Amino acid sequence: MNSKTVTYTTHTFNTNNVFVQHYKNDQNPTRPNHVLYMYVTPEELANVPESFFMVKELGEQSNRVGTLVFKYLRLDLTGKLKFPSKDIPEAFAGKLTRDTELEQVKNAIVKLIEQNPEAKIQFEFPMQGAFANVETPNDPYENQYLLYDVEQFPATFGAPTWFLKRGAEFNVTAKAEYSKNYGRNYYQISIATDAAAEDAFATGATRGAAPSLGGHTATADFSADLGSADTEAAPVNDLSGLL
């Protein structure tokens, strides 16, 4: 299985460092972009399915069109960068392509992290939809925490006056789904916590209070596009020399 023939696998991450950023969408100003960023430990990384290590080529919207990058994984091998990067590590230059077996990609990344104990590991998931909730053990709709809502908070692209607190425990589930409309696989992302609002959310100096129970009452469309379901056969590149 490589990045062209990938089988999407559902996985739940446990993390205490996850946040969502909201960005202006120049192509559609009424639909801001929402992106979830999540740090994980080396132990957690070792349990992540191979599909999360897939790579892609940057498209025409990038000034580095054709450059190979990770689709969801971000790495900072030095532990000193302001933000981990989706760029392919230099050690893999010329050896990693979209045809490389994802089992080899994962094993090589895990070994690379072992060699760089200061490394930071992050996953990135674009999220679709005008609103989203954080699930709780209570009623799945009436007693959720609101995560973002474009209609309620248009000036901040949907961001409310509270945000996920660093150090709080969250379960982030990436569920493999298939879109009949677009004819491709994707990940539906959900966030859940057992924590009370004051433990799960933080506020800035001007951000107001943490949310009370009662998120958006419709099902949140948390989804991250995984690209087309390409099943073409291709020669396999080998990372065995790095293992």
C-alpha positions as CSV (number, residue, x, y, z in Angstrom):
1,M,0.0,0.0,0.0
2,N,1.4,3.4,-1.1
3,S,0.1,6.9,-1.2
4,K,-1.7,6.1,-4.5
5,T,-3.3,2.8,-3.4
6,V,-3.9,3.8,0.3
7,T,-6.6,2.2,2.4
8,Y,-8.1,4.7,4.9
9,T,-8.2,3.4,8.4
10,T,-10.1,4.9,11.3
11,H,-8.0,5.9,14.3
12,T,-8.5,7.7,17.6
13,F,-5.7,9.9,18.9
14,N,-5.3,10.8,22.6
15,T,-3.7,14.2,23.0
16,N,-3.3,17.0,25.5
17,N,-2.1,19.5,22.9
18,V,-4.6,20.2,20.1
19,F,-5.8,23.4,18.7
20,V,-7.9,24.7,15.8
21,Q,-6.9,27.7,13.6
22,H,-9.4,29.7,11.5
23,Y,-8.3,31.4,8.2
24,K,-9.8,33.6,5.6
25,N,-10.7,31.8,2.4
26,D,-9.9,34.1,-0.5
27,Q,-11.7,31.8,-2.9
28,N,-14.9,31.8,-0.9
29,P,-15.0,34.5,1.8
30,T,-18.2,33.1,3.3
31,R,-16.6,29.8,4.0
32,P,-13.4,30.3,6.2
33,N,-10.9,27.5,6.4
34,H,-10.6,25.6,9.7
35,V,-7.6,23.5,10.5
36,L,-6.9,21.2,13.4
37,Y,-3.3,20.8,14.6
38,M,-2.5,18.1,17.1
39,Y,0.8,17.1,18.8
40,V,1.5,13.5,19.6
41,T,4.1,11.5,21.5
42,P,6.6,9.1,19.9
43,E,4.6,6.3,21.6
44,E,1.4,7.5,20.0
45,L,3.1,7.9,16.6
46,A,4.1,4.2,16.7
47,N,0.4,3.2,16.9
48,V,-0.9,5.5,14.1
49,P,-2.1,3.6,11.0
50,E,0.1,3.8,7.9
51,S,-2.5,5.8,6.0
52,F,-1.6,8.9,8.0
53,F,1.9,8.9,6.6
54,M,0.8,9.4,3.0
55,V,2.5,12.0,0.9
56,K,1.3,14.3,-1.9
57,E,2.6,16.8,-4.5
58,L,1.9,20.5,-3.9
59,G,-0.6,21.9,-6.5
60,E,-0.7,25.0,-8.6
61,Q,-1.9,27.2,-5.7
62,S,1.6,26.7,-4.1
63,N,4.8,28.5,-5.2
64,R,6.4,25.1,-4.8
65,V,4.2,23.2,-7.3
66,G,5.2,19.6,-7.6
67,T,7.1,19.5,-4.3
68,L,6.5,16.3,-2.3
69,V,5.3,16.9,1.2
70,F,3.4,14.9,3.9
71,K,-0.3,15.1,3.6
72,Y,-1.1,15.1,7.4
73,L,2.2,14.6,9.2
74,R,4.4,17.6,10.4
75,L,7.8,17.1,11.9
76,D,10.4,19.3,13.7
77,L,13.4,17.1,14.2
78,T,15.3,19.8,16.1
79,G,12.5,20.7,18.5
80,K,13.4,24.4,17.9
81,L,11.1,25.4,15.1
82,K,8.1,27.7,15.8
83,F,5.9,25.2,13.9
84,P,6.6,21.7,12.6
85,S,6.9,21.3,8.9
86,K,5.2,19.1,6.3
87,D,8.4,18.9,4.2
88,I,10.1,15.6,3.7
89,P,13.2,15.1,5.9
90,E,16.5,15.5,4.2
91,A,17.4,11.9,5.0
92,F,14.7,10.8,2.7
93,A,15.6,13.0,-0.3
94,G,15.5,11.1,-3.6
95,K,14.2,7.9,-1.8
96,L,10.6,8.8,-1.0
97,T,7.9,9.1,-3.6
98,R,4.2,8.6,-3.8
99,D,5.0,5.0,-4.8
100,T,6.9,4.2,-1.6
101,E,5.2,1.6,0.6
102,L,3.6,3.4,3.5
103,E,4.7,0.7,5.9
104,Q,8.3,1.7,5.0
105,V,7.5,5.4,5.4
106,K,6.1,4.8,8.8
107,N,8.9,2.6,10.0
108,A,11.5,5.1,8.7
109,I,9.8,8.0,10.4
110,V,9.5,6.1,13.7
111,K,13.2,5.3,13.5
112,L,14.1,8.9,12.7
113,I,12.2,10.1,15.7
114,E,14.1,7.6,17.9
115,Q,17.3,9.2,16.6
116,N,16.1,12.7,17.4
117,P,14.7,12.7,20.9
118,E,14.0,16.4,20.8
119,A,11.7,16.1,17.8
120,K,8.2,17.4,17.8
121,I,5.4,15.4,16.0
122,Q,2.2,17.0,14.8
123,F,-0.7,16.0,12.6
124,E,-2.8,18.5,10.6
125,F,-6.4,17.9,9.5
126,P,-8.4,20.4,7.4
127,M,-12.0,20.6,8.7
128,Q,-15.1,21.4,6.6
129,G,-18.4,22.9,7.7
130,A,-19.6,26.2,9.1
131,F,-19.7,24.9,12.7
132,A,-18.3,22.1,14.9
133,N,-18.8,20.8,18.4
134,V,-16.7,19.0,21.1
135,E,-18.5,15.9,22.1
136,T,-19.2,15.0,25.8
137,P,-20.5,11.9,27.5
138,N,-23.9,13.7,27.8
139,D,-26.6,13.9,25.1
140,P,-24.7,13.9,21.8
141,Y,-26.4,17.1,20.5
142,E,-27.9,19.2,23.2
143,N,-25.0,18.9,25.6
144,Q,-22.0,19.4,23.4
145,Y,-19.4,22.3,23.6
146,L,-19.4,24.6,20.7
147,L,-15.9,24.6,19.0
148,Y,-16.6,27.1,16.3
149,D,-19.5,28.6,14.4
150,V,-19.1,30.9,11.4
151,E,-22.6,32.3,11.7
152,Q,-22.2,33.3,15.3
153,F,-18.6,34.6,15.1
154,P,-18.2,35.9,11.5
155,A,-15.6,38.6,12.5
156,T,-13.1,35.9,13.7
157,F,-13.9,33.3,10.9
158,G,-15.9,31.3,13.3
159,A,-13.6,31.4,16.3
160,P,-15.6,31.9,19.6
161,T,-14.2,33.6,22.7
162,W,-12.8,30.3,24.1
163,F,-10.3,27.7,22.8
164,L,-9.1,24.2,23.6
165,K,-6.9,24.3,26.7
166,R,-3.4,23.0,26.4
167,G,-2.9,20.1,28.8
168,A,-6.5,19.0,28.8
169,E,-7.1,15.5,27.5
170,F,-9.0,15.1,24.2
171,N,-9.8,12.2,22.0
172,V,-9.6,13.1,18.3
173,T,-11.1,10.5,16.0
174,A,-10.3,10.4,12.3
175,K,-13.0,8.2,10.8
176,A,-12.6,6.8,7.3
177,E,-15.5,7.8,5.1
178,Y,-16.4,7.8,1.4
179,S,-18.0,10.8,-0.4
180,K,-20.4,9.7,-3.1
181,N,-20.7,13.4,-4.3
182,Y,-16.9,13.7,-4.9
183,G,-16.1,10.0,-5.5
184,R,-13.3,9.8,-3.0
185,N,-12.4,8.9,0.5
186,Y,-12.0,11.3,3.3
187,Y,-11.6,11.5,7.1
188,Q,-14.4,12.7,9.3
189,I,-12.9,14.3,12.4
190,S,-14.5,14.4,15.8
191,I,-13.3,15.7,19.1
192,A,-14.5,14.4,22.5
193,T,-13.6,15.1,26.1
194,D,-14.8,14.0,29.6
195,A,-13.6,17.3,31.1
196,A,-15.8,20.1,32.4
197,A,-15.8,23.3,30.4
198,E,-13.4,25.1,32.8
199,D,-10.9,22.2,32.4
200,A,-11.3,21.7,28.7
201,F,-11.3,25.3,27.5
202,A,-9.1,28.4,28.1
203,T,-9.8,32.0,27.5
204,G,-7.5,34.9,26.5
205,A,-7.4,38.3,28.2
206,T,-10.2,39.6,25.9
207,R,-11.9,36.3,25.0
208,G,-14.6,36.1,27.6
209,A,-15.8,33.0,29.4
210,A,-15.5,29.3,28.6
211,P,-18.6,27.7,27.0
212,S,-21.5,26.1,28.9
213,L,-23.1,22.9,27.6
214,G,-25.2,23.5,24.5
215,G,-23.3,23.4,21.2
216,H,-24.7,23.6,17.7
217,T,-27.7,21.3,17.6
218,A,-27.0,19.9,14.1
219,T,-24.4,17.2,13.4
220,A,-21.1,18.9,12.9
221,D,-19.4,18.2,9.6
222,F,-15.9,17.7,10.7
223,S,-14.1,16.4,7.6
224,A,-10.6,16.3,6.1
225,D,-10.2,15.5,2.5
226,L,-7.9,12.6,1.8
227,G,-7.8,13.2,-2.0
228,S,-8.9,10.9,-4.8
229,A,-9.1,7.1,-4.4
230,D,-6.3,6.4,-6.8
231,T,-5.6,2.7,-7.3
232,E,-3.1,2.8,-10.2
233,A,-0.3,0.2,-10.0
234,A,3.2,1.7,-9.9
235,P,6.8,0.7,-9.2
236,V,7.7,0.7,-5.5
237,N,10.5,2.9,-4.2
238,D,12.4,1.4,-1.3
239,L,13.3,3.1,2.0
240,S,14.8,-0.1,3.5
241,G,18.3,1.5,3.5
242,L,17.0,3.9,6.2
243,L,15.6,1.2,8.5
